[in-house]
């Protein structure tokens, strides 16, 4: 069962596509452009539609989703962490 989607293997996040995911769940994701699967263990509960880090991302780094720069990290983020407004900010302001 696919639980998250990544556009390209060079993205830094995937998007959760199912509900009720809990910390320490093992997920399977689909990398669309390369048509391959990847597995990751999540570190927190993550709601449907939110982002999960698919690799470690250091503080101040650019976050790539669907091949697009969506902001920068304001703290170190580990693979499997939930990304949202608490740890990613826009570069516009």
Helices and strands as residue ranges (DSSP letters): E 4-6, E 13-16, E 26-31, E 36-41, E 51-53, E 62-65, E 68-73, E 82-83, E 88-89
